[in-house]
Amino acid sequence: MRSIHHILLPTDFSEGSQPATELALEFARKFAAKLTLLHVYSAPIYIGAFGEPYTLPLEILEKSRNDANLALAQLQKRINRTQPHR
């Protein structure tokens, strides 16, 4: 049987991503595999009533990015508590 050495866990931090997160953690523990987290942040672009693109105000975009960074850091701490260090 092949061994798993490295797991990539892409996440959007949604409730729907939790089962994949739990499975990745379980596999990482079982195989003593390295776990890499991935979250891609992209600022949403909206189309206005007259077809003109616009984005949200900078303060809201920065808060959204900071929230994503915080969620990623919290997930990393959780993983560090449950994973043996390699």
N, C-alpha and C positions, 0 to 999 in steps of 0.2 A: 504494500500500500504506500502511496506517495504521502509525504509529509507536507504540511502547510507551514511556510516560513514567514510569509508576509501577507497581511490582510489590508486592503484598502476599504475604508468605511466612508463613503460619501453620505452626507446628511444635510437635511434642511431643517433639522430640529423639530419637525412636526411630530404630532402624536403618531401618525402613520409610519414614521421612520423608526419608532422605538423597537418593534420586533426585529428589524435588521440590525439595530445597534446591539440588542441583547444577544442575537445569534453571533455577531462578530466578536463580542466579548467572550462568549462561550468557546468559540473556535480558537481564539487567541490564547485562552487559558489552557484548553485541552492540548494544543499543539505547541505551546510556548512560543507562539508566533509574534512577530512585531506587528503592531497595529498602527496604521497611518490614518489620521482623520482628514477629511476633505470637505470643506464648505466653500461654495463659490457665491460670492456676493456680486450682484449686478444691480445697478440703479434702474428702477423701472421707468420706462418712457410711456407716457400716455398720449393719446390723440384727442385733441379738443373738438368742440362742436363744429369748427370750420376746417378740420383736417390739419391743424397745426400741432406739431409735437410739443410736449412740455414735460418737465419733470417736477417732482415735488420740491418744496423749498429746501435749501441746503441743510438747515437745522434738522429737518425730519429725516433726510437721507443720512446724515451723520449719526443720528440716534439709532436708526435702523442698522447701520454698519456696526456701531458700538454694541448694540444688543446682540448681534451675531457673533462678534468677537467674545463677548462675555459668555454666551452659550457654549461656544467652542472651548473656552478656558475651563468652564465648569465640567464639560464632558471629559476634557483631558484630565482634570483632577480626579474625577470618578474612575477613570481608567487606571490612573496611576495608583489609586488605592487598592484596586482589585487585581492588578497585573503584577506578576513577578518582573523585576527589572532585568533587562537583557544587557 
